[in-house]
Amino acid sequence: MNQKLEANVVATPHHNLIIRFATQADLPQIAHIAQITWNATYSDTIAAENRRDFLERAYKPENLASAIDAPGHWFYVVELERELIGFGHFLRRYHRTQARAELVRLYVLPGHQSLGVGTLILRTGFAALAQAGVEQCFVSVQETNTQARKFYERHGFIYHRKHGQFLGTQIVVLVQYIRPISESGIIATP
Ligand SMILES: CC(C)(COP(=O)(O)OP(=O)(O)OC[C@H]1O[C@@H](n2cnc3c(N)ncnc32)[C@H](O)[C@@H]1OP(=O)(O)O)[C@@H](O)C(=O)NCCC(=O)NCCS
């Protein structure tokens, strides 16, 4: 039995949400959530063919398989009544002097947003990162994604820099945030 998986299952009394580590069997459902949520979030800012090509490549189950139950990866899914409704993936990033990680994906199905799922994933992830000795967590978010930016700022992420990144035939402008990870993993949020 996977010790890491067992140790980190957390159930919340609210909305019967269960957070646990993703398994290989979850990958098709994760790809489905990504597709729906990407299309709802980025339809005005990312061209349809760029969205499609990115999703096909990044969420192909065989391309995500190495992130499951692997050292340096914390890949969570949230279940509501046995259905997956969101996921978040933290990844250790090498740095010479500082223990760093990055939140590389965080997606909650549109019909289940603003119910605390994103917060649950962040809090669980921060606590795990703190336990692993990580000192800073990075996240990059599209500059125009004001809802997500507000969400991260509320959760202690501090603006670091702006950078452009190719996404197929276009360049998207991303804002990178950094959040210190305290020993307990939790920084008070309003
Ligand atoms: C951004 C995202 C991950 C946040 O997840 P979420 O589950 O909606 O977040 P939460 O419900 O925890 O918090 C969202 C808001 O609801 C509020 N909220 C939290 N729990 C709540 C509850 N029980 N009832 C009502 N509101 C609640 C919070 O105040 C929060 O407000 P804020 O966004 O202004 O900080 C999610 O909305 C999402 O997937 N968006 C589209 C994709 C995306 O942009 N992903 C990030 C890419 S970098």
The ligand as an SDF file (V2000), in Angstrom:
LIG
                    3D

 48 50  0  0  0  0  0  0  0  0999 V2000
   -9.0480   29.3150   -9.6040 C   0  0  0  0  0  0  0  0  0  0  0  0
   -9.6880   28.0230   -9.0670 C   0  0  0  0  0  0  0  0  0  0  0  0
   -8.6700   26.8960   -9.1210 C   0  0  0  0  0  0  0  0  0  0  0  0
  -10.0850   28.2530   -7.6140 C   0  0  0  0  0  0  0  0  0  0  0  0
  -10.7310   27.0900   -7.1250 O   0  0  0  0  0  0  0  0  0  0  0  0
  -12.1550   27.2030   -6.4090 P   0  0  0  0  0  0  0  0  0  0  0  0
  -12.5200   25.8550   -5.9540 O   0  0  0  0  0  0  0  0  0  0  0  0
  -13.0920   27.9170   -7.2760 O   0  0  0  0  0  0  0  0  0  0  0  0
  -11.6960   28.1020   -5.1750 O   0  0  0  0  0  0  0  0  0  0  0  0
  -12.3880   28.2610   -3.7480 P   0  0  0  0  0  0  0  0  0  0  0  0
  -13.8100   27.9080   -3.8110 O   0  0  0  0  0  0  0  0  0  0  0  0
  -11.5410   27.5960   -2.7580 O   0  0  0  0  0  0  0  0  0  0  0  0
  -12.2360   29.7940   -3.5360 O   0  0  0  0  0  0  0  0  0  0  0  0
  -12.7600   30.6450   -4.5350 C   0  0  0  0  0  0  0  0  0  0  0  0
  -13.5480   31.7290   -3.9250 C   0  0  0  0  0  0  0  0  0  0  0  0
  -14.7080   31.2360   -3.3310 O   0  0  0  0  0  0  0  0  0  0  0  0
  -14.8020   31.7140   -2.0000 C   0  0  0  0  0  0  0  0  0  0  0  0
  -15.2070   30.5680   -1.2120 N   0  0  0  0  0  0  0  0  0  0  0  0
  -14.4200   29.6270   -0.6680 C   0  0  0  0  0  0  0  0  0  0  0  0
  -15.1540   28.7240   -0.0090 N   0  0  0  0  0  0  0  0  0  0  0  0
  -16.4360   29.0910   -0.1730 C   0  0  0  0  0  0  0  0  0  0  0  0
  -17.6620   28.5570    0.2510 C   0  0  0  0  0  0  0  0  0  0  0  0
  -17.7250   27.4530    1.0300 N   0  0  0  0  0  0  0  0  0  0  0  0
  -18.8080   29.1510   -0.1490 N   0  0  0  0  0  0  0  0  0  0  0  0
  -18.7520   30.2750   -0.9030 C   0  0  0  0  0  0  0  0  0  0  0  0
  -17.6130   30.8330   -1.3200 N   0  0  0  0  0  0  0  0  0  0  0  0
  -16.4840   30.2520   -0.9660 C   0  0  0  0  0  0  0  0  0  0  0  0
  -13.4850   32.2090   -1.5730 C   0  0  0  0  0  0  0  0  0  0  0  0
  -13.6200   33.4060   -0.8270 O   0  0  0  0  0  0  0  0  0  0  0  0
  -12.7830   32.4470   -2.8860 C   0  0  0  0  0  0  0  0  0  0  0  0
  -12.8080   33.7890   -3.2590 O   0  0  0  0  0  0  0  0  0  0  0  0
  -11.5650   34.3740   -4.0770 P   0  0  0  0  0  0  0  0  0  0  0  0
  -11.4580   33.5810   -5.3620 O   0  0  0  0  0  0  0  0  0  0  0  0
  -11.9220   35.7850   -4.3110 O   0  0  0  0  0  0  0  0  0  0  0  0
  -10.3760   34.1480   -3.2140 O   0  0  0  0  0  0  0  0  0  0  0  0
  -10.9530   27.5970   -9.8390 C   0  0  0  0  0  0  0  0  0  0  0  0
  -11.9070   28.6340   -9.7530 O   0  0  0  0  0  0  0  0  0  0  0  0
  -10.6860   27.2620  -11.2920 C   0  0  0  0  0  0  0  0  0  0  0  0
  -10.4600   26.1020  -11.6070 O   0  0  0  0  0  0  0  0  0  0  0  0
  -10.7410   28.2640  -12.1900 N   0  0  0  0  0  0  0  0  0  0  0  0
  -10.5850   28.0430  -13.6080 C   0  0  0  0  0  0  0  0  0  0  0  0
   -9.2450   27.4810  -13.9660 C   0  0  0  0  0  0  0  0  0  0  0  0
   -8.1030   28.3340  -13.4880 C   0  0  0  0  0  0  0  0  0  0  0  0
   -8.0830   29.5360  -13.6740 O   0  0  0  0  0  0  0  0  0  0  0  0
   -7.1160   27.6600  -12.8690 N   0  0  0  0  0  0  0  0  0  0  0  0
   -5.9160   28.3000  -12.4180 C   0  0  0  0  0  0  0  0  0  0  0  0
   -4.9020   28.2100  -13.5100 C   0  0  0  0  0  0  0  0  0  0  0  0
   -3.3460   28.8960  -12.9970 S   0  0  0  0  0  0  0  0  0  0  0  0
  1  2  1  0
  2  3  1  0
  2  4  1  0
  2 36  1  0
  4  5  1  0
  5  6  1  0
  6  7  2  0
  6  8  1  0
  6  9  1  0
  9 10  1  0
 10 11  2  0
 10 12  1  0
 10 13  1  0
 13 14  1  0
 14 15  1  0
 15 16  1  0
 15 30  1  0
 16 17  1  0
 17 18  1  0
 17 28  1  0
 18 19  1  0
 18 27  1  0
 19 20  2  0
 20 21  1  0
 21 22  1  0
 21 27  2  0
 22 23  1  0
 22 24  2  0
 24 25  1  0
 25 26  2  0
 26 27  1  0
 28 29  1  0
 28 30  1  0
 30 31  1  0
 31 32  1  0
 32 33  2  0
 32 34  1  0
 32 35  1  0
 36 37  1  0
 36 38  1  0
 38 39  2  0
 38 40  1  0
 40 41  1  0
 41 42  1  0
 42 43  1  0
 43 44  2  0
 43 45  1  0
 45 46  1  0
 46 47  1  0
 47 48  1  0
M  END
$$$$
